[in-house]
Amino acid sequence: MTAFQAGADYGGGRREEARGPAAIVLDHSHPASKRIIVGYGFWIFLLSDIIMFSAFFATYAVLSGETAGGPSGKDLFDLHNVAIETGCLLLSSFTCGLAAIGARAHNGPMYYGGMAATCVLGLGFLAIEIHEFVGMIDQGAGPTRSAFLSAFFTLVGCHGVHVTLGTLWLLTMIAQVFAKGYRADILRRVLCFALFWHTLDIIWVAIFTVVYLLGAGS
Amino acid sequence: MSSIDDYEPLRGADHAPGDEPAGGREVLEGVLGYLVGLALAILLTAVSFFLAGTWLVWRPSIPIALVVLAIAQIGVHLVFFLHITTGPDNVNNVLALAFGVLIVMLIMVGSLWIMSNMNNNMTPMHMQMGQSAVWFMVA
């Protein structure tokens, strides 16, 4: 069951006839495949990234009322934009899933189409977010205005930086599959990219709830 | 030596997070899984946005409802997009996730608890200081 097996061949003799979930638990006779180890390691990294975000969330939650006489979330947030941003990221998670299936099936149109759609949706999300940030800074609600705005720009901006880096990674993976084909090592990178992108969507769910919906309603 | 395609784990091995469950699922089945996930996520998101703006329900209940909906949606994402399951090949992924959730909860709940406690203890002090303290806070 563990990724790093230690010795004893508990189920080796029964491996040939082993079938079903019970047999799967018993058989500890071989090391995990590289794909599992890479995926698991990247999963641990993503969880540590989520823990970093949780510190920013805690900071935001503590400081969200400290507007220092400046504008509050209720004055600044446009839920219409946030809904479009959310739609972009949700759909991009779906198209990223399609790309992962396409990569597994070595299906070019599905992989490249899925990745291209993910890229367009990611860029659409970034365009709306940058537009929102620039609009806020223009009306004097930049990160230096209040503790609330410092925490807001840190949290939401950090997510935006992740999406930006994810988009660059996405383009790299399109190029790598194009140049090197559906090789096992390239496909492991595609797996990690898909995990990364889905995790960004999970963090966005927390952001649109905690920052925007709770902020605009309070 | 790694094979050309190391998707299918050896029998009894773990399951990479993000991979579809082993057992030769077809492309169409995979797409259907993501479609179900997308539909559920859109439904939960739509309810969240609707609740945030509505006056149809008792307003003080809305923050709790939004948090519950967000947790449900994160669950949908984990199951349908990241393919985290309760199967024996997923125990390591789930344990890592559980530890991550524990740390996240400690940071979030701990911070909010301590800070609200400190705020409560601070209140009598600036009430004693009276007018000057209020002026200081406004400035």
Interface residues (C-beta under 8 A of the other chain):
Chain A: M1 T2 A3 G11 R15 A18 P21 A23 I24 V25 L26 D27 H28 S29 H30 A32 S33 K34 R35 I36 V38 G39 Y40 F42 W43 I44 L47 S48 I50 I51 S54 A55 F57 A58 T59 A61 V62 G69 L79 A83 T86 L90 L91 S93 F94 G97 L98 A100 I101 R104 A105 N107 M110 Y182 R183 A184 D185 L187 R188 L191 A194 L195 H198 T199 D201 I202 V205 A206 F208 T209 V210 L213 L214 A216 G217 S218
Chain B: S2 S3 I4 D5 D6 Y7 P9 L10 R11 G12 A13 D14 H15 A16 P17 G18 D19 E20 V27 G30 V31 G33 Y34 L35 G37 L38 A41 I42 T45 S48 F49 L51 A52 G53 R59 I62 P63 L66 V67 L69 A70 Q73 I74 H77 L78 F81 L82 G87 P88 D89 V91 N92 N93 A96 L97 F99 G100 I103 V104 I107 M108 G110 S111 L112 M115 V138
